[in-house]
Each structure stands twice: as C-alpha cells, then as structure tokens.
Amino acid sequence: MALTSFELGKLKIVGHVREELDRAGIVAQSIRCISGGIETPPGIARLTILVNGTLETLDLKAQEVEDCESIVVGETWHKIAALIGRLAS
C-alpha cells in the first residue's frame, strides 16, 4: 500500500526536524508528527518535540504537510526553524 502525500510529508518533516536538532546540538527525547484522533483537529498535523523535559508543539495544516512530501521548504521550514530556535534558547 502506497503512502499518501500527507503521510510522506509527516515522515519528511520528522526527518528534517531530527537533522536540524542534530545540527544545533540538541538531543530530543521524542519527535512526533500526529494527526487524527481526539488530540488534533481535522486537517491538522501536530508536531511535538520533547527536549530536556520541555514539550514544544507546532500545528501544521494538511496542505503545509503535503507540500513537504519531497522536501521541507517555504513557510513550513520557517515555522520549524522558529520552533527549534525556541528549544535552543
């Protein structure tokens, strides 16, 4: 069964976050990008990163996630960079 653009985008985002955290010298206990269920609204993927007991979250619209199917770019890239910047502080 092939993955959808949304599922591929979520995987690409998690991989991108891991790389950026490594570059910044930040060790994460957990990185997740979840959607569906009762914790996230429809059409939203929630990126969660746990670093040193601090949990940071970022909600991304389905289109933003799908746009990252091949590479994390544009506004989504900037949002993730800002999130990582908060973790580095």
PDB file of N, CA, C and O in Angstrom, chain B, residues numbered from 101:
ATOM      1  N   MET B 101       0.836  -1.169   0.000  1.00  0.00           N
ATOM      2  CA  MET B 101       0.000   0.000   0.000  1.00  0.00           C
ATOM      3  C   MET B 101       0.891   1.246   0.000  1.00  0.00           C
ATOM      4  O   MET B 101       1.792   1.366   0.831  1.00  0.00           O
ATOM      5  N   ALA B 102       0.647   2.145  -0.903  1.00  0.00           N
ATOM      6  CA  ALA B 102       1.445   3.366  -1.031  1.00  0.00           C
ATOM      7  C   ALA B 102       1.012   4.396   0.016  1.00  0.00           C
ATOM      8  O   ALA B 102      -0.160   4.477   0.381  1.00  0.00           O
ATOM      9  N   LEU B 103       1.972   5.171   0.481  1.00  0.00           N
ATOM     10  CA  LEU B 103       1.683   6.241   1.428  1.00  0.00           C
ATOM     11  C   LEU B 103       1.118   7.446   0.690  1.00  0.00           C
ATOM     12  O   LEU B 103       1.471   7.695  -0.463  1.00  0.00           O
ATOM     13  N   THR B 104       0.238   8.195   1.353  1.00  0.00           N
ATOM     14  CA  THR B 104      -0.315   9.409   0.766  1.00  0.00           C
ATOM     15  C   THR B 104       0.705  10.540   0.874  1.00  0.00           C
ATOM     16  O   THR B 104       1.699  10.424   1.591  1.00  0.00           O
ATOM     17  N   SER B 105       0.452  11.627   0.162  1.00  0.00           N
ATOM     18  CA  SER B 105       1.315  12.810   0.244  1.00  0.00           C
ATOM     19  C   SER B 105       1.367  13.326   1.674  1.00  0.00           C
ATOM     20  O   SER B 105       2.416  13.779   2.131  1.00  0.00           O
ATOM     21  N   PHE B 106       0.252  13.262   2.383  1.00  0.00           N
ATOM     22  CA  PHE B 106       0.186  13.714   3.764  1.00  0.00           C
ATOM     23  C   PHE B 106       1.077  12.853   4.657  1.00  0.00           C
ATOM     24  O   PHE B 106       1.838  13.385   5.466  1.00  0.00           O
ATOM     25  N   GLU B 107       0.992  11.548   4.522  1.00  0.00           N
ATOM     26  CA  GLU B 107       1.818  10.646   5.327  1.00  0.00           C
ATOM     27  C   GLU B 107       3.298  10.806   5.004  1.00  0.00           C
ATOM     28  O   GLU B 107       4.135  10.818   5.907  1.00  0.00           O
ATOM     29  N   LEU B 108       3.622  10.927   3.717  1.00  0.00           N
ATOM     30  CA  LEU B 108       5.016  11.146   3.320  1.00  0.00           C
ATOM     31  C   LEU B 108       5.540  12.477   3.861  1.00  0.00           C
ATOM     32  O   LEU B 108       6.688  12.574   4.295  1.00  0.00           O
ATOM     33  N   GLY B 109       4.684  13.500   3.828  1.00  0.00           N
ATOM     34  CA  GLY B 109       5.066  14.802   4.357  1.00  0.00           C
ATOM     35  C   GLY B 109       5.370  14.741   5.843  1.00  0.00           C
ATOM     36  O   GLY B 109       6.342  15.340   6.304  1.00  0.00           O
ATOM     37  N   LYS B 110       4.540  14.016   6.602  1.00  0.00           N
ATOM     38  CA  LYS B 110       4.791  13.875   8.038  1.00  0.00           C
ATOM     39  C   LYS B 110       6.136  13.200   8.292  1.00  0.00           C
ATOM     40  O   LYS B 110       6.888  13.623   9.170  1.00  0.00           O
ATOM     41  N   LEU B 111       6.437  12.162   7.534  1.00  0.00           N
ATOM     42  CA  LEU B 111       7.724  11.472   7.688  1.00  0.00           C
ATOM     43  C   LEU B 111       8.890  12.391   7.329  1.00  0.00           C
ATOM     44  O   LEU B 111       9.908  12.408   8.020  1.00  0.00           O
ATOM     45  N   LYS B 112       8.736  13.148   6.255  1.00  0.00           N
ATOM     46  CA  LYS B 112       9.791  14.068   5.816  1.00  0.00           C
ATOM     47  C   LYS B 112      10.023  15.158   6.867  1.00  0.00           C
ATOM     48  O   LYS B 112      11.164  15.541   7.125  1.00  0.00           O
ATOM     49  N   ILE B 113       8.948  15.653   7.466  1.00  0.00           N
ATOM     50  CA  ILE B 113       9.063  16.685   8.496  1.00  0.00           C
ATOM     51  C   ILE B 113       9.805  16.148   9.713  1.00  0.00           C
ATOM     52  O   ILE B 113      10.695  16.822  10.232  1.00  0.00           O
ATOM     53  N   VAL B 114       9.464  14.964  10.176  1.00  0.00           N
ATOM     54  CA  VAL B 114      10.140  14.380  11.340  1.00  0.00           C
ATOM     55  C   VAL B 114      11.628  14.184  11.049  1.00  0.00           C
ATOM     56  O   VAL B 114      12.469  14.482  11.897  1.00  0.00           O
ATOM     57  N   GLY B 115      11.955  13.688   9.865  1.00  0.00           N
ATOM     58  CA  GLY B 115      13.359  13.524   9.487  1.00  0.00           C
ATOM     59  C   GLY B 115      14.092  14.852   9.441  1.00  0.00           C
ATOM     60  O   GLY B 115      15.234  14.956   9.888  1.00  0.00           O
ATOM     61  N   HIS B 116      13.434  15.863   8.901  1.00  0.00           N
ATOM     62  CA  HIS B 116      14.023  17.202   8.817  1.00  0.00           C
ATOM     63  C   HIS B 116      14.285  17.760  10.221  1.00  0.00           C
ATOM     64  O   HIS B 116      15.350  18.317  10.486  1.00  0.00           O
ATOM     65  N   VAL B 117      13.310  17.606  11.105  1.00  0.00           N
ATOM     66  CA  VAL B 117      13.468  18.091  12.475  1.00  0.00           C
ATOM     67  C   VAL B 117      14.646  17.398  13.151  1.00  0.00           C
ATOM     68  O   VAL B 117      15.447  18.049  13.822  1.00  0.00           O
ATOM     69  N   ARG B 118      14.756  16.097  12.981  1.00  0.00           N
ATOM     70  CA  ARG B 118      15.872  15.341  13.583  1.00  0.00           C
ATOM     71  C   ARG B 118      17.213  15.897  13.080  1.00  0.00           C
ATOM     72  O   ARG B 118      18.130  16.113  13.872  1.00  0.00           O
ATOM     73  N   GLU B 119      17.324  16.127  11.774  1.00  0.00           N
ATOM     74  CA  GLU B 119      18.568  16.667  11.205  1.00  0.00           C
ATOM     75  C   GLU B 119      18.888  18.048  11.769  1.00  0.00           C
ATOM     76  O   GLU B 119      20.031  18.325  12.131  1.00  0.00           O
ATOM     77  N   GLU B 120      17.874  18.915  11.843  1.00  0.00           N
ATOM     78  CA  GLU B 120      18.096  20.276  12.330  1.00  0.00           C
ATOM     79  C   GLU B 120      18.462  20.292  13.813  1.00  0.00           C
ATOM     80  O   GLU B 120      19.300  21.088  14.239  1.00  0.00           O
ATOM     81  N   LEU B 121      17.840  19.421  14.594  1.00  0.00           N
ATOM     82  CA  LEU B 121      18.207  19.324  16.006  1.00  0.00           C
ATOM     83  C   LEU B 121      19.648  18.843  16.159  1.00  0.00           C
ATOM     84  O   LEU B 121      20.393  19.356  16.993  1.00  0.00           O
ATOM     85  N   ASP B 122      20.035  17.859  15.351  1.00  0.00           N
ATOM     86  CA  ASP B 122      21.415  17.365  15.380  1.00  0.00           C
ATOM     87  C   ASP B 122      22.394  18.490  15.046  1.00  0.00           C
ATOM     88  O   ASP B 122      23.418  18.641  15.713  1.00  0.00           O
ATOM     89  N   ARG B 123      22.083  19.279  14.015  1.00  0.00           N
ATOM     90  CA  ARG B 123      22.956  20.399  13.628  1.00  0.00           C
ATOM     91  C   ARG B 123      23.092  21.416  14.756  1.00  0.00           C
ATOM     92  O   ARG B 123      24.154  22.010  14.943  1.00  0.00           O
ATOM     93  N   ALA B 124      22.006  21.610  15.506  1.00  0.00           N
ATOM     94  CA  ALA B 124      22.013  22.581  16.596  1.00  0.00           C
ATOM     95  C   ALA B 124      22.584  21.996  17.890  1.00  0.00           C
ATOM     96  O   ALA B 124      22.720  22.705  18.887  1.00  0.00           O
ATOM     97  N   GLY B 125      22.915  20.706  17.872  1.00  0.00           N
ATOM     98  CA  GLY B 125      23.454  20.067  19.062  1.00  0.00           C
ATOM     99  C   GLY B 125      22.413  19.824  20.142  1.00  0.00           C
ATOM    100  O   GLY B 125      22.742  19.761  21.326  1.00  0.00           O
ATOM    101  N   ILE B 126      21.165  19.689  19.737  1.00  0.00           N
ATOM    102  CA  ILE B 126      20.065  19.473  20.674  1.00  0.00           C
ATOM    103  C   ILE B 126      19.650  18.013  20.616  1.00  0.00           C
ATOM    104  O   ILE B 126      19.413  17.470  19.537  1.00  0.00           O
ATOM    105  N   VAL B 127      19.564  17.378  21.784  1.00  0.00           N
ATOM    106  CA  VAL B 127      19.145  15.978  21.860  1.00  0.00           C
ATOM    107  C   VAL B 127      17.675  15.937  22.248  1.00  0.00           C
ATOM    108  O   VAL B 127      17.289  16.448  23.300  1.00  0.00           O
ATOM    109  N   ALA B 128      16.862  15.335  21.402  1.00  0.00           N
ATOM    110  CA  ALA B 128      15.426  15.226  21.669  1.00  0.00           C
ATOM    111  C   ALA B 128      15.107  13.849  22.239  1.00  0.00           C
ATOM    112  O   ALA B 128      15.626  12.832  21.777  1.00  0.00           O
ATOM    113  N   GLN B 129      14.249  13.838  23.244  1.00  0.00           N
ATOM    114  CA  GLN B 129      13.775  12.567  23.776  1.00  0.00           C
ATOM    115  C   GLN B 129      12.674  11.989  22.887  1.00  0.00           C
ATOM    116  O   GLN B 129      12.479  10.775  22.834  1.00  0.00           O
ATOM    117  N   SER B 130      11.954  12.877  22.188  1.00  0.00           N
ATOM    118  CA  SER B 130      10.852  12.419  21.351  1.00  0.00           C
ATOM    119  C   SER B 130      10.570  13.450  20.265  1.00  0.00           C
ATOM    120  O   SER B 130      10.615  14.657  20.504  1.00  0.00           O
ATOM    121  N   ILE B 131      10.278  12.948  19.062  1.00  0.00           N
ATOM    122  CA  ILE B 131       9.809  13.776  17.951  1.00  0.00           C
ATOM    123  C   ILE B 131       8.645  13.025  17.328  1.00  0.00           C
ATOM    124  O   ILE B 131       8.790  11.879  16.904  1.00  0.00           O
ATOM    125  N   ARG B 132       7.492  13.674  17.274  1.00  0.00           N
ATOM    126  CA  ARG B 132       6.317  13.025  16.689  1.00  0.00           C
ATOM    127  C   ARG B 132       5.559  14.007  15.812  1.00  0.00           C
ATOM    128  O   ARG B 132       5.563  15.212  16.061  1.00  0.00           O
ATOM    129  N   CYS B 133       4.920  13.486  14.800  1.00  0.00           N
ATOM    130  CA  CYS B 133       4.021  14.276  13.961  1.00  0.00           C
ATOM    131  C   CYS B 133       2.753  13.440  13.836  1.00  0.00           C
ATOM    132  O   CYS B 133       2.715  12.461  13.091  1.00  0.00           O
ATOM    133  N   ILE B 134       1.713  13.837  14.574  1.00  0.00           N
ATOM    134  CA  ILE B 134       0.497  13.039  14.630  1.00  0.00           C
ATOM    135  C   ILE B 134      -0.681  13.796  14.037  1.00  0.00           C
ATOM    136  O   ILE B 134      -0.675  15.024  13.962  1.00  0.00           O
ATOM    137  N   SER B 135      -1.681  13.049  13.623  1.00  0.00           N
ATOM    138  CA  SER B 135      -2.913  13.636  13.109  1.00  0.00           C
ATOM    139  C   SER B 135      -4.049  12.667  13.387  1.00  0.00           C
ATOM    140  O   SER B 135      -3.829  11.487  13.662  1.00  0.00           O
ATOM    141  N   GLY B 136      -5.257  13.181  13.312  1.00  0.00           N
ATOM    142  CA  GLY B 136      -6.421  12.345  13.571  1.00  0.00           C
ATOM    143  C   GLY B 136      -6.611  12.131  15.055  1.00  0.00           C
ATOM    144  O   GLY B 136      -5.845  12.648  15.868  1.00  0.00           O
ATOM    145  N   GLY B 137      -7.609  11.384  15.404  1.00  0.00           N
ATOM    146  CA  GLY B 137      -7.886  11.123  16.809  1.00  0.00           C
ATOM    147  C   GLY B 137      -8.503  12.331  17.485  1.00  0.00           C
ATOM    148  O   GLY B 137      -8.926  13.280  16.824  1.00  0.00           O
ATOM    149  N   ILE B 138      -8.550  12.289  18.801  1.00  0.00           N
ATOM    150  CA  ILE B 138      -9.201  13.358  19.562  1.00  0.00           C
ATOM    151  C   ILE B 138      -8.245  14.492  19.928  1.00  0.00           C
ATOM    152  O   ILE B 138      -8.690  15.551  20.370  1.00  0.00           O
ATOM    153  N   GLU B 139      -6.952  14.288  19.752  1.00  0.00           N
ATOM    154  CA  GLU B 139      -5.978  15.298  20.170  1.00  0.00           C
ATOM    155  C   GLU B 139      -5.694  16.359  19.117  1.00  0.00           C
ATOM    156  O   GLU B 139      -5.182  17.428  19.451  1.00  0.00           O
ATOM    157  N   THR B 140      -6.009  16.095  17.867  1.00  0.00           N
ATOM    158  CA  THR B 140      -5.745  17.084  16.818  1.00  0.00           C
ATOM    159  C   THR B 140      -7.018  17.336  16.020  1.00  0.00           C
ATOM    160  O   THR B 140      -7.770  16.405  15.732  1.00  0.00           O
ATOM    161  N   PRO B 141      -7.257  18.587  15.667  1.00  0.00           N
ATOM    162  CA  PRO B 141      -8.427  18.913  14.854  1.00  0.00           C
ATOM    163  C   PRO B 141      -8.298  18.309  13.455  1.00  0.00           C
ATOM    164  O   PRO B 141      -7.188  18.006  13.016  1.00  0.00           O
ATOM    165  N   PRO B 142      -9.404  18.132  12.759  1.00  0.00           N
ATOM    166  CA  PRO B 142      -9.340  17.627  11.377  1.00  0.00           C
ATOM    167  C   PRO B 142      -8.493  18.548  10.495  1.00  0.00           C
ATOM    168  O   PRO B 142      -8.547  19.771  10.621  1.00  0.00           O
ATOM    169  N   GLY B 143      -7.717  17.942   9.610  1.00  0.00           N
ATOM    170  CA  GLY B 143      -6.897  18.711   8.679  1.00  0.00           C
ATOM    171  C   GLY B 143      -5.646  19.308   9.290  1.00  0.00           C
ATOM    172  O   GLY B 143      -5.012  20.173   8.687  1.00  0.00           O
ATOM    173  N   ILE B 144      -5.283  18.854  10.483  1.00  0.00           N
ATOM    174  CA  ILE B 144      -4.106  19.382  11.183  1.00  0.00           C
ATOM    175  C   ILE B 144      -3.174  18.232  11.557  1.00  0.00           C
ATOM    176  O   ILE B 144      -3.624  17.160  11.962  1.00  0.00           O
ATOM    177  N   ALA B 145      -1.891  18.465  11.417  1.00  0.00           N
ATOM    178  CA  ALA B 145      -0.874  17.541  11.936  1.00  0.00           C
ATOM    179  C   ALA B 145      -0.135  18.298  13.031  1.00  0.00           C
ATOM    180  O   ALA B 145       0.280  19.440  12.829  1.00  0.00           O
ATOM    181  N   ARG B 146       0.028  17.667  14.183  1.00  0.00           N
ATOM    182  CA  ARG B 146       0.709  18.314  15.300  1.00  0.00           C
ATOM    183  C   ARG B 146       2.114  17.734  15.453  1.00  0.00           C
ATOM    184  O   ARG B 146       2.288  16.542  15.707  1.00  0.00           O
ATOM    185  N   LEU B 147       3.101  18.597  15.294  1.00  0.00           N
ATOM    186  CA  LEU B 147       4.492  18.237  15.503  1.00  0.00           C
ATOM    187  C   LEU B 147       4.813  18.480  16.969  1.00  0.00           C
ATOM    188  O   LEU B 147       4.613  19.586  17.473  1.00  0.00           O
ATOM    189  N   THR B 148       5.304  17.464  17.655  1.00  0.00           N
ATOM    190  CA  THR B 148       5.682  17.617  19.059  1.00  0.00           C
ATOM    191  C   THR B 148       7.136  17.190  19.222  1.00  0.00           C
ATOM    192  O   THR B 148       7.570  16.170  18.688  1.00  0.00           O
ATOM    193  N   ILE B 149       7.876  18.001  19.975  1.00  0.00           N
ATOM    194  CA  ILE B 149       9.280  17.717  20.249  1.00  0.00           C
ATOM    195  C   ILE B 149       9.489  17.844  21.755  1.00  0.00           C
ATOM    196  O   ILE B 149       9.125  18.850  22.364  1.00  0.00           O
ATOM    197  N   LEU B 150      10.074  16.820  22.335  1.00  0.00           N
ATOM    198  CA  LEU B 150      10.386  16.824  23.766  1.00  0.00           C
ATOM    199  C   LEU B 150      11.898  16.907  23.932  1.00  0.00           C
ATOM    200  O   LEU B 150      12.633  16.025  23.489  1.00  0.00           O
ATOM    201  N   VAL B 151      12.353  17.986  24.579  1.00  0.00           N
ATOM    202  CA  VAL B 151      13.776  18.216  24.822  1.00  0.00           C
ATOM    203  C   VAL B 151      13.943  18.633  26.278  1.00  0.00           C
ATOM    204  O   VAL B 151      13.347  19.613  26.724  1.00  0.00           O
ATOM    205  N   ASN B 152      14.760  17.882  27.015  1.00  0.00           N
ATOM    206  CA  ASN B 152      15.040  18.197  28.428  1.00  0.00           C
ATOM    207  C   ASN B 152      13.770  18.430  29.241  1.00  0.00           C
ATOM    208  O   ASN B 152      13.711  19.341  30.066  1.00  0.00           O
ATOM    209  N   GLY B 153      12.770  17.612  29.005  1.00  0.00           N
ATOM    210  CA  GLY B 153      11.522  17.724  29.751  1.00  0.00           C
ATOM    211  C   GLY B 153      10.600  18.827  29.278  1.00  0.00           C
ATOM    212  O   GLY B 153       9.510  18.995  29.826  1.00  0.00           O
ATOM    213  N   THR B 154      11.010  19.586  28.269  1.00  0.00           N
ATOM    214  CA  THR B 154      10.188  20.660  27.721  1.00  0.00           C
ATOM    215  C   THR B 154       9.533  20.180  26.431  1.00  0.00           C
ATOM    216  O   THR B 154      10.208  19.717  25.512  1.00  0.00           O
ATOM    217  N   LEU B 155       8.213  20.298  26.379  1.00  0.00           N
ATOM    218  CA  LEU B 155       7.460  19.878  25.201  1.00  0.00           C
ATOM    219  C   LEU B 155       7.069  21.103  24.395  1.00  0.00           C
ATOM    220  O   LEU B 155       6.424  22.016  24.911  1.00  0.00           O
ATOM    221  N   GLU B 156       7.458  21.121  23.136  1.00  0.00           N
ATOM    222  CA  GLU B 156       7.066  22.188  22.213  1.00  0.00           C
ATOM    223  C   GLU B 156       6.190  21.569  21.137  1.00  0.00           C
ATOM    224  O   GLU B 156       6.444  20.451  20.689  1.00  0.00           O
ATOM    225  N   THR B 157       5.155  22.300  20.722  1.00  0.00           N
ATOM    226  CA  THR B 157       4.264  21.795  19.677  1.00  0.00           C
ATOM    227  C   THR B 157       4.106  22.829  18.577  1.00  0.00           C
ATOM    228  O   THR B 157       4.276  24.030  18.788  1.00  0.00           O
ATOM    229  N   LEU B 158       3.777  22.328  17.409  1.00  0.00           N
ATOM    230  CA  LEU B 158       3.520  23.169  16.246  1.00  0.00           C
ATOM    231  C   LEU B 158       2.426  22.499  15.436  1.00  0.00           C
ATOM    232  O   LEU B 158       2.582  21.356  15.007  1.00  0.00           O
ATOM    233  N   ASP B 159       1.324  23.197  15.222  1.00  0.00           N
ATOM    234  CA  ASP B 159       0.244  22.669  14.390  1.00  0.00           C
ATOM    235  C   ASP B 159       0.462  23.113  12.953  1.00  0.00           C
ATOM    236  O   ASP B 159       0.699  24.289  12.677  1.00  0.00           O
ATOM    237  N   LEU B 160       0.376  22.149  12.043  1.00  0.00           N
ATOM    238  CA  LEU B 160       0.559  22.411  10.618  1.00  0.00           C
ATOM    239  C   LEU B 160      -0.700  21.993   9.871  1.00  0.00           C
ATOM    240  O   LEU B 160      -1.287  20.951  10.162  1.00  0.00           O
ATOM    241  N   LYS B 161      -1.108  22.805   8.915  1.00  0.00           N
ATOM    242  CA  LYS B 161      -2.273  22.478   8.095  1.00  0.00           C
ATOM    243  C   LYS B 161      -1.914  21.347   7.140  1.00  0.00           C
ATOM    244  O   LYS B 161      -0.752  21.171   6.772  1.00  0.00           O
ATOM    245  N   ALA B 162      -2.924  20.591   6.748  1.00  0.00           N
ATOM    246  CA  ALA B 162      -2.711  19.436   5.866  1.00  0.00           C
ATOM    247  C   ALA B 162      -1.950  19.842   4.605  1.00  0.00           C
ATOM    248  O   ALA B 162      -1.057  19.116   4.167  1.00  0.00           O
ATOM    249  N   GLN B 163      -2.287  20.981   4.022  1.00  0.00           N
ATOM    250  CA  GLN B 163      -1.605  21.413   2.795  1.00  0.00           C
ATOM    251  C   GLN B 163      -0.131  21.687   3.040  1.00  0.00           C
ATOM    252  O   GLN B 163       0.705  21.388   2.187  1.00  0.00           O
ATOM    253  N   GLU B 164       0.197  22.255   4.202  1.00  0.00           N
ATOM    254  CA  GLU B 164       1.597  22.505   4.547  1.00  0.00           C
ATOM    255  C   GLU B 164       2.371  21.194   4.641  1.00  0.00           C
ATOM    256  O   GLU B 164       3.517  21.108   4.200  1.00  0.00           O
ATOM    257  N   VAL B 165       1.738  20.178   5.216  1.00  0.00           N
ATOM    258  CA  VAL B 165       2.374  18.867   5.351  1.00  0.00           C
ATOM    259  C   VAL B 165       2.548  18.222   3.983  1.00  0.00           C
ATOM    260  O   VAL B 165       3.617  17.697   3.673  1.00  0.00           O
ATOM    261  N   GLU B 166       1.505  18.260   3.168  1.00  0.00           N
ATOM    262  CA  GLU B 166       1.570  17.657   1.840  1.00  0.00           C
ATOM    263  C   GLU B 166       2.625  18.327   0.970  1.00  0.00           C
ATOM    264  O   GLU B 166       3.264  17.667   0.150  1.00  0.00           O
ATOM    265  N   ASP B 167       2.811  19.630   1.141  1.00  0.00           N
ATOM    266  CA  ASP B 167       3.835  20.355   0.374  1.00  0.00           C
ATOM    267  C   ASP B 167       5.247  19.880   0.707  1.00  0.00           C
ATOM    268  O   ASP B 167       6.185  20.135  -0.048  1.00  0.00           O
ATOM    269  N   CYS B 168       5.397  19.191   1.839  1.00  0.00           N
ATOM    270  CA  CYS B 168       6.705  18.707   2.282  1.00  0.00           C
ATOM    271  C   CYS B 168       6.936  17.250   1.906  1.00  0.00           C
ATOM    272  O   CYS B 168       7.832  16.605   2.450  1.00  0.00           O
ATOM    273  N   GLU B 169       6.149  16.732   0.993  1.00  0.00           N
ATOM    274  CA  GLU B 169       6.270  15.330   0.584  1.00  0.00           C
ATOM    275  C   GLU B 169       7.687  14.985   0.135  1.00  0.00           C
ATOM    276  O   GLU B 169       8.184  13.898   0.427  1.00  0.00           O
ATOM    277  N   SER B 170       8.335  15.903  -0.572  1.00  0.00           N
ATOM    278  CA  SER B 170       9.676  15.644  -1.083  1.00  0.00           C
ATOM    279  C   SER B 170      10.762  16.336  -0.272  1.00  0.00           C
ATOM    280  O   SER B 170      11.822  15.763  -0.022  1.00  0.00           O
ATOM    281  N   ILE B 171      10.491  17.583   0.141  1.00  0.00           N
ATOM    282  CA  ILE B 171      11.478  18.364   0.879  1.00  0.00           C
ATOM    283  C   ILE B 171      10.738  19.418   1.712  1.00  0.00           C
ATOM    284  O   ILE B 171       9.717  19.953   1.280  1.00  0.00           O
ATOM    285  N   VAL B 172      11.258  19.709   2.896  1.00  0.00           N
ATOM    286  CA  VAL B 172      10.648  20.710   3.764  1.00  0.00           C
ATOM    287  C   VAL B 172      11.122  22.079   3.298  1.00  0.00           C
ATOM    288  O   VAL B 172      12.313  22.384   3.347  1.00  0.00           O
ATOM    289  N   VAL B 173      10.174  22.905   2.845  1.00  0.00           N
ATOM    290  CA  VAL B 173      10.510  24.212   2.276  1.00  0.00           C
ATOM    291  C   VAL B 173       9.493  25.260   2.701  1.00  0.00           C
ATOM    292  O   VAL B 173       8.495  24.958   3.356  1.00  0.00           O
ATOM    293  N   GLY B 174       9.769  26.487   2.317  1.00  0.00           N
ATOM    294  CA  GLY B 174       8.813  27.575   2.457  1.00  0.00           C
ATOM    295  C   GLY B 174       8.450  27.907   3.891  1.00  0.00           C
ATOM    296  O   GLY B 174       9.271  27.810   4.803  1.00  0.00           O
ATOM    297  N   GLU B 175       7.204  28.299   4.063  1.00  0.00           N
ATOM    298  CA  GLU B 175       6.708  28.731   5.368  1.00  0.00           C
ATOM    299  C   GLU B 175       6.821  27.620   6.413  1.00  0.00           C
ATOM    300  O   GLU B 175       7.107  27.890   7.579  1.00  0.00           O
ATOM    301  N   THR B 176       6.598  26.380   5.997  1.00  0.00           N
ATOM    302  CA  THR B 176       6.717  25.261   6.935  1.00  0.00           C
ATOM    303  C   THR B 176       8.144  25.177   7.471  1.00  0.00           C
ATOM    304  O   THR B 176       8.350  24.963   8.666  1.00  0.00           O
ATOM    305  N   TRP B 177       9.121  25.345   6.594  1.00  0.00           N
ATOM    306  CA  TRP B 177      10.525  25.336   7.017  1.00  0.00           C
ATOM    307  C   TRP B 177      10.772  26.432   8.045  1.00  0.00           C
ATOM    308  O   TRP B 177      11.442  26.201   9.052  1.00  0.00           O
ATOM    309  N   HIS B 178      10.233  27.632   7.796  1.00  0.00           N
ATOM    310  CA  HIS B 178      10.431  28.763   8.706  1.00  0.00           C
ATOM    311  C   HIS B 178       9.767  28.511  10.058  1.00  0.00           C
ATOM    312  O   HIS B 178      10.326  28.859  11.098  1.00  0.00           O
ATOM    313  N   LYS B 179       8.581  27.910  10.048  1.00  0.00           N
ATOM    314  CA  LYS B 179       7.890  27.598  11.304  1.00  0.00           C
ATOM    315  C   LYS B 179       8.698  26.594  12.128  1.00  0.00           C
ATOM    316  O   LYS B 179       8.825  26.740  13.344  1.00  0.00           O
ATOM    317  N   ILE B 180       9.234  25.590  11.467  1.00  0.00           N
ATOM    318  CA  ILE B 180      10.032  24.577  12.163  1.00  0.00           C
ATOM    319  C   ILE B 180      11.325  25.192  12.695  1.00  0.00           C
ATOM    320  O   ILE B 180      11.746  24.883  13.810  1.00  0.00           O
ATOM    321  N   ALA B 181      11.951  26.056  11.907  1.00  0.00           N
ATOM    322  CA  ALA B 181      13.180  26.727  12.353  1.00  0.00           C
ATOM    323  C   ALA B 181      12.911  27.570  13.606  1.00  0.00           C
ATOM    324  O   ALA B 181      13.735  27.600  14.521  1.00  0.00           O
ATOM    325  N   ALA B 182      11.774  28.247  13.649  1.00  0.00           N
ATOM    326  CA  ALA B 182      11.425  29.048  14.820  1.00  0.00           C
ATOM    327  C   ALA B 182      11.193  28.153  16.033  1.00  0.00           C
ATOM    328  O   ALA B 182      11.597  28.500  17.143  1.00  0.00           O
ATOM    329  N   LEU B 183      10.552  27.017  15.834  1.00  0.00           N
ATOM    330  CA  LEU B 183      10.322  26.067  16.921  1.00  0.00           C
ATOM    331  C   LEU B 183      11.650  25.563  17.480  1.00  0.00           C
ATOM    332  O   LEU B 183      11.833  25.503  18.696  1.00  0.00           O
ATOM    333  N   ILE B 184      12.565  25.205  16.603  1.00  0.00           N
ATOM    334  CA  ILE B 184      13.871  24.731  17.033  1.00  0.00           C
ATOM    335  C   ILE B 184      14.645  25.852  17.732  1.00  0.00           C
ATOM    336  O   ILE B 184      15.378  25.603  18.689  1.00  0.00           O
ATOM    337  N   GLY B 185      14.481  27.058  17.259  1.00  0.00           N
ATOM    338  CA  GLY B 185      15.104  28.205  17.915  1.00  0.00           C
ATOM    339  C   GLY B 185      14.642  28.372  19.345  1.00  0.00           C
ATOM    340  O   GLY B 185      15.437  28.715  20.219  1.00  0.00           O
ATOM    341  N   ARG B 186      13.354  28.130  19.595  1.00  0.00           N
ATOM    342  CA  ARG B 186      12.836  28.212  20.971  1.00  0.00           C
ATOM    343  C   ARG B 186      13.456  27.118  21.839  1.00  0.00           C
ATOM    344  O   ARG B 186      13.721  27.336  23.021  1.00  0.00           O
ATOM    345  N   LEU B 187      13.686  25.945  21.254  1.00  0.00           N
ATOM    346  CA  LEU B 187      14.285  24.845  22.016  1.00  0.00           C
ATOM    347  C   LEU B 187      15.743  25.135  22.335  1.00  0.00           C
ATOM    348  O   LEU B 187      16.249  24.704  23.371  1.00  0.00           O
ATOM    349  N   ALA B 188      16.422  25.860  21.455  1.00  0.00           N
ATOM    350  CA  ALA B 188      17.846  26.151  21.642  1.00  0.00           C
ATOM    351  C   ALA B 188      18.069  27.230  22.707  1.00  0.00           C
ATOM    352  O   ALA B 188      19.173  27.359  23.235  1.00  0.00           O
ATOM    353  N   SER B 189      17.045  27.991  23.017  1.00  0.00           N
ATOM    354  CA  SER B 189      17.181  29.094  23.995  1.00  0.00           C
ATOM    355  C   SER B 189      17.327  28.585  25.405  1.00  0.00           C
ATOM    356  O   SER B 189      17.450  29.378  26.338  1.00  0.00           O
TER     357      SER B 189
END
